[in-house]
Amino acid sequence: MSRSSRKFAAAVTAVAALVTTPALAASDAPSFVEDGVFSVCQDPTFPPMEFMSADQKPVGVDVDVVSALAAHWGVEPKVMAMDFSGLLPSLSASRCDAVISGTLLTEERQKTFDGVGYLNTYIVIVAKKGAAPFGSVEDLAGKNIAAQSGTKYVEELNHMSTALEAKGLSPINVQVYPKQTDAIQQLQVGRVDGVMTQDTEVAYREFENPGQFETVWTVPLETPQPYAAYIRPNGDDKAMLAKAIAALMADGTLKGIIETWKLSPSQLTGIGE
């Protein structure tokens, strides 16, 4: 068994012990699991949140969160893989019960869906090891920066680029790719100067392949922007989802999941409150 395969197997085994929460009474579970299944749309190209193992099974933080929520409600988990840009449209069309796929909690998305945060994170730009850090957004002028289509990153980069042009500076050359792995590949072969992503992905890639990448800029935010579980609008269901996440926080399940994937306990600050 390869080094990566052993890691995947160990991670899955470790998390299996965390998701044995007793099933709840039907009145305590959201309406979307009344059929006994919790179906979730994911794009498995964003480690460590979700990706495919060596034997082509979905693994990662979000896969474990889905399993933990399903166990909490006493139902079966079901992960449906698709491109990131199709996640929320599929949720809207009732092809799945939720989207839990490294998807940031934003005001724009909450105009259409109900979202509940479960893990804090920061947007960063990653570059090859040894690259000069960016001191401010002005340092991005004229740079080739890649991002995955359908993500907040594209919107963020375009907004920054417009602001740079308004100051008389060169715009950012925003390069958009269908998968996060495609964007990272462009960085590896030297076609872009950086990739906009999340601190969670940088931590994972450093864990898997130390010394390849490093964070060269963190997008300034007053507070961390959490990943969220999105569902179709329903006040009662949102309350049940928030209650379940708070329970997984209180009993240590979420803490165990992020420890399994080598993330920081500080990323759970304020979650479930």
JOGI-V154787 format. One record per residue. SS is DSSP state (A for helix, B for strand, O for the rest). PHI is phi in degrees with one decimal (* if undefined). PSI is psi in radians with two decimals (NA if undefined). Layout:
<<SS PHI PSI> <SS PHI PSI>>
This chain:
<<O * 2.36> <O -70.6 2.89> <A -57.5 -0.80> <A -66.1 -0.71> <A -62.9 -0.70> <A -62.4 -0.69> <A -63.2 -0.77> <A -61.1 -0.81> <A -62.8 -0.73> <A -65.0 -0.70> <A -65.2 -0.77> <A -64.4 -0.74> <A -63.3 -0.74> <A -63.7 -0.72> <A -74.2 -0.53> <A -56.5 -0.56> <O -75.2 -0.23> <O -94.2 -0.26> <O -110.8 0.78> <O -108.2 0.47> <O -59.6 2.33> <O -58.2 2.55> <O -65.1 2.55> <O -92.3 2.86> <O -65.5 2.65> <A -56.1 -0.58> <A -69.3 -0.29> <A -96.5 -0.01> <O -106.5 2.58> <O -66.7 2.77> <A -64.2 -0.47> <A -74.1 -0.08> <A -110.5 0.31> <O -62.9 -0.39> <O -84.2 0.05> <O 85.0 0.11> <B -131.4 2.41> <B -109.6 1.73> <B -96.0 2.30> <B -131.1 2.31> <B -85.8 2.32> <B -142.9 2.67> <O -109.3 1.77> <O -80.2 0.95> <B -131.0 0.40> <B -133.8 1.23> <O -67.2 2.57> <O -91.4 0.18> <O -69.8 -0.82> <B -161.1 2.33> <B -163.4 3.01> <B -96.1 2.34> <O -74.9 3.09> <O -60.8 -0.50> <O -98.6 0.39> <O 62.1 0.73> <O -114.8 2.46> <B -68.2 2.28> <B -137.7 2.91> <O 131.1 3.10> <A -54.6 -0.91> <A -67.7 -0.60> <A -62.3 -0.71> <A -69.9 -0.64> <A -63.8 -0.74> <A -59.6 -0.81> <A -62.2 -0.70> <A -66.2 -0.74> <A -65.0 -0.76> <A -60.9 -0.76> <A -64.1 -0.67> <A -61.5 -0.65> <A -90.6 -0.09> <O 72.1 0.62> <O -127.9 3.07> <B -91.6 2.38> <B -83.1 2.56> <B -142.4 2.08> <B -101.8 2.24> <B -113.3 2.04> <B -87.7 2.41> <O -164.9 2.99> <O -65.9 2.62> <A -57.0 -0.72> <A -63.5 -0.32> <A -96.6 -0.04> <A -63.7 -1.05> <A -67.3 -0.68> <A -58.7 -0.65> <A -67.7 -0.67> <A -63.1 -0.78> <A -60.1 -0.61> <O -86.7 0.15> <O 63.9 0.50> <O -79.9 -0.27> <O -149.7 2.89> <O -84.1 -0.46> <B -157.9 2.85> <B -116.6 2.07> <O -132.9 1.60> <O -155.5 0.99> <O 55.4 0.70> <O -105.0 2.08> <B -69.1 2.56> <O -80.1 1.96> <O -128.0 2.70> <O -61.7 -0.69> <O -61.9 -0.81> <A -66.9 -0.56> <A -75.3 -0.09> <A -73.2 -0.40> <O -113.1 -0.55> <B -128.6 2.81> <B -91.0 2.31> <B -129.1 2.50> <B -130.7 2.15> <B -73.8 2.56> <B -137.1 -0.10> <B -161.1 2.13> <O -74.4 2.59> <O -158.7 2.80> <O -121.6 2.56> <B -81.8 2.33> <B -136.0 2.93> <B -114.5 2.22> <B -108.1 2.51> <B -135.8 3.10> <B -65.6 2.64> <O -55.6 2.30> <O 96.2 -0.13> <O -67.6 2.59> <O -68.3 2.39> <O -70.6 2.72> <O -93.1 2.23> <O -84.4 -0.43> <O -161.1 3.08> <A -63.3 -0.50> <A -61.0 -0.49> <A -69.9 -0.20> <A -86.0 -0.16> <O -56.9 2.19> <O 78.7 0.01> <O -84.9 2.67> <B -93.6 1.92> <B -121.8 2.24> <B -98.4 2.69> <B -155.0 2.82> <B -86.2 2.41> <O -62.9 2.57> <O 81.0 0.00> <O -99.8 2.92> <A -62.9 -0.46> <A -60.6 -0.72> <A -62.2 -0.80> <A -61.7 -0.74> <A -63.7 -0.78> <A -66.0 -0.73> <A -64.4 -0.66> <A -63.5 -0.78> <A -63.6 -0.71> <A -63.1 -0.74> <A -62.0 -0.71> <A -65.4 -0.65> <A -66.2 -0.75> <A -62.2 -0.64> <A -64.4 -0.41> <O -91.7 0.07> <O 82.2 0.26> <O -100.1 2.87> <O -67.6 2.50> <O -72.9 2.89> <O -78.7 2.37> <B -84.6 1.61> <B -81.3 2.08> <B -110.3 2.15> <B -109.2 2.33> <B -128.6 2.63> <O -65.7 -0.52> <O -127.3 2.63> <A -62.5 -0.64> <A -62.7 -0.55> <A -65.7 -0.75> <A -62.6 -0.78> <A -63.5 -0.65> <A -62.4 -0.68> <A -63.3 -0.59> <A -69.3 -0.73> <A -62.2 -0.63> <O -91.4 0.01> <O 85.1 0.29> <O -84.2 -0.28> <O -133.0 2.77> <O -85.0 -0.38> <B -169.0 2.93> <B -128.4 2.27> <B -83.9 2.24> <B -155.0 -2.75> <B -113.4 2.72> <A -60.6 -0.47> <A -64.9 -0.70> <A -67.7 -0.70> <A -61.3 -0.76> <A -61.1 -0.71> <A -67.5 -0.80> <A -65.8 -0.57> <A -69.2 -0.62> <A -67.2 -0.74> <A -76.8 -0.74> <O -135.7 1.38> <O -55.6 2.42> <O 88.5 0.05> <O -86.9 -0.73> <B -128.7 2.86> <B -154.2 2.71> <B -76.4 2.20> <B -107.5 -0.20> <B -163.5 2.43> <B -112.3 2.17> <O -63.6 2.16> <O -63.4 2.24> <O -139.8 2.54> <O -67.9 -0.64> <O -138.8 2.75> <O -59.5 2.59> <O -104.2 1.98> <O -77.8 2.72> <B -71.1 2.58> <B -131.4 2.65> <B -90.4 2.14> <B -105.6 2.41> <B -133.9 2.93> <B -67.8 2.60> <O -57.4 2.15> <O -169.4 1.92> <A -56.8 -0.75> <A -66.5 -0.75> <A -63.9 -0.70> <A -62.1 -0.72> <A -63.1 -0.71> <A -66.4 -0.70> <A -64.2 -0.80> <A -62.3 -0.69> <A -63.9 -0.70> <A -67.2 -0.75> <A -64.2 -0.69> <A -62.5 -0.67> <A -66.6 -0.72> <A -67.6 -0.51> <A -71.1 -0.79> <A -66.3 -0.63> <O -90.4 0.07> <O 87.6 0.03> <A -63.7 -0.83> <A -62.3 -0.71> <A -60.5 -0.74> <A -63.8 -0.65> <A -65.1 -0.83> <A -70.3 -0.50> <A -68.0 -0.65> <A -59.0 -0.67> <O -99.6 0.32> <O 61.2 0.60> <O -95.4 3.10> <O -95.0 2.36> <A -57.1 -0.45> <A -64.0 -0.33> <A -73.3 -0.10> <A -102.5 0.07> <O -58.5 2.16> <O 84.2 -0.17> <O -69.8 2.35> <O 83.8 0.03> <O -90.7 NA>>
